[in-house]
Amino acid sequence: MTRLLLHSRALQYISSLLLLSLLLLIGVARGQQTCVEGDQTCSSSSAANDENNPRRTVFIENLSNYRADIHYDDGRFGKLVSTVDPNGGRLGPLNSFIGHSFFVTMHGVREGLVNPSTDEQYFFTVTSALSNEFVIPKDATTSSTPCKDRYPVCKHEARRGECTNNPGWMIVNCCQSCEEKEGYGHLIDSEVRCTRERLNATIPAFDVGSLDKLFTRWATEEEFKKFDPHVVSSPGKIHGGEHDGPWILTFDSFIDDVEIEDLLKGAEYGGFERSTDQGRIISASGEKEKVISSHRTSSNAWCRRECEVLPGVMAVSNRIEQITGIPQGNFESFQILRYDVGEYYKRHHDSSGKNKSISG
């Protein structure tokens, strides 16, 4: 069984998982190469030098003032390959294949770097040349058009209703298609999009005393005993609390092995990426930079779409809704974390400096 940790600052679901490391080693006649997940683009010092071999070597030089992320164009939302420093930074050699394409974004967000003359995002396509040299020009910049699509797949996603089903992400990343489909383009302005009225967050989630009542029910009522509740901390050590402090309670028998298997399976759909922290706001849309820090070394995968409809995942979601009384429409998608041996997340605070309410 896996433990569910609940505390009065936020109701969070954490499941500790172990999955295989996604390193695919492909043997070729001239040795072994390690391929980046997504397109089998390989980071290797051995270059392709056979014209009959579709594998080609790629170098990218960044002359712009922006630290840039390079993404493989997988036909959907891209796969991050690597980051290249500004003002002359170089990336490579990367081993890719003829016809494969890459696109360039500002580091930490998906806002594309564009040609200022055409406002078109930079895409690079691998040619038949044995060595491909791609350059991000010095004048590369962010777009002057606030509402535009970042991916070719945006129109398809808008047609299937994602502007309504997943508006926060779609409006930022597929604004043009959401404007054409739903008339949502004006919401690209974070001052309009992120008001409490727009987010339906004008009423506090908890009244004074309501959290105490909820935790007391979990600790004492018969219907929750099957989850094996354990009071780690409580005000005045009431109900068997080990420590005097804010409520912290674990359900030690909350999830079964079949449900864990479905969560593991769902994690594979999205894939694991290095966990990041939020940095400064660096985009006109209100996006914050994703920062890789030394105090958080885990990897994470989001449970969305096909993961969310797996029977085991649905069972866990329904159970959380039943015991908390919070509708699933108010949930954030499950974030599945993987800690390999020696990885960690140092002590930190999760809170909003602007929100002084009991539930903030």
PyMOL commands that set and color helices and strands:
alter all, ss='L'
color gray80, all
select helices_A, chain A and resi 154-159+162-165+167-173+175-182+185-188+190-193+210-220+222-227+235-240+257-270+311-324+328-330
alter helices_A, ss='H'
color red, helices_A
select strands_A, chain A and resi 2-7+16-17+24-28+31-36+41-43+55-62+68-72+79-84+89-97+101-106+113-115+120-121+123-125+131-136+141-142+229-234+243-244+248-255+273-274+277-281+288-291+299-302+335-338
alter strands_A, ss='S'
color yellow, strands_A
deselect
rebuild
show_as cartoon
